[in-house]
């Protein structure tokens, strides 16, 4: 397998510390070599340890004990148009039983649909005990098949419990976000991103894109991130593709999200129109796993 990495600086605001640091195939250096959790070889899961969350989608519908619709700051049952500022085209549905979501044969499908007045899609937040489930350091993984239709913008990502305003309770801008995998309809490329703040509350964005020698769309692959005190390391099919280090450890609790956005006019994914739905694009998920 050939994996290439390139760092794309989306917002370089004068921060001099290390950002994303990419490594090539076979360089699976462990952030803690003594913790007994060394990642396995190519094509394997990168997450070991104690399972704190897992969904294999073995039922006939989305498990409401594990998921709720929308983002964690939205009241349960409230539809949410999009992530503010991204010029997206979808409205996220407010019911797990909406036809956008289906579960069959151990696979979750999120399939956007068109109505007379709107484009509808799905967004899920992990929950437990009827409330949003908070996570912290550990390993996060999804095995999924992504669509290749231009205008598709699905993602599996982690966001700080501080809320969408990028600030913590004291008012300091300290909200980390880790995008484990995002795709924009390209058949052989996926993206990973870290968002954080450097000195003087300057926002920092670092995105790596990963061309690979196998189809990201049309085939299932595992995408993983291991978050520890000293590093954030991302894997594709069990193989390390980048790590972030030499930064103040991210201490915030985080929430887990899975969503399928449509369009991103002026940004990555580009626009969508009615013709987008002719090929019935969908995001398929085999499992979601969190270990510590």
DASULHU-V263654 format. One record per pair of residues at least 24 apart in sequence whose C-alpha atoms are under 7 Angstrom apart, sorted by the first residue. I is the first residue (numbers start at 1). GAP is how many residues later the second one is. Records with the same first field share a line. If there is no record, write none. Layout:
BEGIN
I=GAP, GAP
END
This chain:
BEGIN
1=212
2=210, 211
3=207, 208, 209
4=206, 207, 208
5=203, 204, 205
6=202, 203
7=200, 201
8=198, 199, 200
9=196, 197, 198
10=195, 196
11=193, 194
12=192
13=189, 191
15=183
17=229, 230
18=227, 228, 229
19=187, 225
20=186, 222, 223, 224
21=221, 222, 223
22=219, 220, 221
23=218, 219
24=217
25=214, 215
27=213
28=211, 212
31=199, 200
39=199
40=198
41=197, 198
42=195, 196, 197
43=194, 195
44=193, 194
45=177, 192, 193
46=178, 189, 192
47=92, 94, 244
48=243
49=242, 243
50=241, 242
51=239, 240, 241
52=238, 239, 240
53=236, 237, 238
54=234, 235, 236
55=232, 233, 234
56=50, 230, 231, 232
57=46, 49, 50, 51, 230
58=47, 48
59=44
60=43, 44
61=41, 42
62=34, 41
65=62, 63, 64, 65
66=60, 61, 62
67=57, 58, 59, 60
68=56, 57, 58, 59
69=25, 26, 27, 54, 55, 56
70=24, 53, 54, 55
71=52, 53, 54
72=53, 60
73=90
86=178
87=177, 178
88=173, 174, 175, 176, 177
89=30, 173, 174
90=29, 30, 31, 171, 172
91=28, 29, 30
92=28, 29, 30, 31
93=27, 28, 29
106=180
107=177, 178, 179
108=176, 177, 178
109=173, 174, 175, 176
110=172, 173, 174
111=170, 171, 172
112=170
121=139, 140
122=137, 138
123=135, 136, 137
124=133, 134, 135
125=131, 132, 133
126=130, 131
133=122
134=119, 120, 121
135=118, 119, 120
136=117, 118
137=90, 91, 155
138=88, 89, 90, 152, 153, 154
139=86, 87, 88, 151, 152, 153
140=84, 85, 86, 149, 150, 151
141=81, 82, 83, 84, 147, 148, 149
142=80, 81, 82, 145, 146, 147
143=77, 78, 79, 80, 142, 143, 144, 145
144=76, 77, 78, 140, 141, 142
145=72, 73, 74, 75, 76, 138, 139, 140
146=70, 71, 72, 137, 138
147=38, 70, 71, 134, 135, 136
148=37, 38, 39, 69
149=36, 132
150=34, 35, 119
151=33, 34, 111, 112, 118, 119, 120, 121
152=32, 33, 109, 110, 111, 117
153=29, 30, 31, 107, 108, 109, 110, 116
154=28, 29, 105, 106, 107
155=26, 27, 28, 103, 104, 105
156=24, 25, 26, 101, 102, 103
157=24, 99, 100, 101
158=96, 97, 98, 99
159=95, 96, 97
160=92, 93, 94, 95
161=91, 92, 93, 94
173=24, 28
176=74
180=43, 44, 45
181=42
184=84, 85
187=28, 29, 30
188=24, 25, 26, 27, 28
189=27
END
